[in-house]
Amino acid sequence: MSGALRTFGFWLANGTVGHPLLEGIDYSCIFREPSELEAAMAVYANVLRMDDSGQVLNARAAERRAAQHIRAYVDPTYVVDPPFQGWEVALHQPPGLDDPDPDAAMR
């Protein structure tokens, strides 16, 4: 999953996320609006699915849904199809300030 998140972050930052849906569309405004950047990341993470072995199953579909969210933000005439479901746009609680198990990655 970390590879999918890293790649999405790279595409998002360099302006190539969601091609062809966002091709030629300047969505740099989301970097000045932290809540919209947070929402785009949330859509991607909420839609992303893995199998039992940790293999990402739908990175392109998750990217497309996040791109639709961005497009709807920057283009008020754009209609998201199908409309977003609540679970896709949900903002889950952030992690706490202290790690319950700071050494978990070492195991």
N, C-alpha and C positions, 0 to 999 in steps of 0.2 A: 504494500500500500504506500510505503514511503516514496517509492519511485513515481507512482501516479500523482501523489500530492506535489512532489518536487517539480515534475514536468508541468503540471497545471499552473503552479506558481510562476514558473519560467515563462510559459506562454502568455499568462496574464500580464506579467510585467513587461514583456517585450512587444505587446500589442498584437499577438498572433492567435489568441484564444478564439475558439469558435468559428474558424473558417469553414465554410464560406459565409456563415450567418453574420459575422461581424467584420467581414472583409471591407476595407475602406471606411469603416466607422471609427471615429475617434472616441474611444471610451475612457480616455485618460482622466476624465472628471471623477471617476470612481476612486482615484488615488487621493483626491482632495476631500472626499466624502467617506470617512472611515466606516460608517455604518453600511454603505453600499458595498464596499470592498468586503466587509465582514459577511454581508448577505450572499454575495457571489460565492465566497469560499464555503459558506454553510450549504448552499444548494449543491455544490460539487460534492462535498463530503457526505451530505445526506443521501444523495442518489448513488454514490459509489458503492459497489457491492463486491464482496470477495467470497471465494469458495472456502471449504474447510481447511485447505492447505495454505490459504493466504494469497492465492492467485486472484488478481483483480479481473473481474468479469466484464465490466462495462465502463471503462474509462472514457470512451468517446461519447457514450450516451450521457454520462455525468457532465462532461464538458459542454455538450450541446444544451443541456438544461441550464447550466450556469450562464452560458452565452445568451440564452433566451432571457434570462433574468437581467443581464447587463443591457441587452438590446431594449427591453421594455423600459429600463431606467433612462437610457439616453434618447430613446425615440418613443414619445408618448403615443404615436399612431400604431406602433407595433402591437400585434395581438399574439399573445403566447398561446400556442396550440400543441397539445392540450393544455388547458389552464393548470397552473400549479396546484398541487394538493398541499394541505397543511404540513404534512411530514417533510415535504421537499424544502420548504422555506423556514422550517423551525430553527430557532436559535437556542441551542442547548446551553446548559450552564457551563461556564469555563472551569478549568481545573482550579483547585485551591491554591493558595500561596505556598503551601508546604507540600512536598511530595510524600505520600504515605509510604512509598518504598523507593527511595532515591537510587537504589542499586538494581532495580528490576531489569534494566536493559543489559546488565552484565551477566544475567542468567539465561 
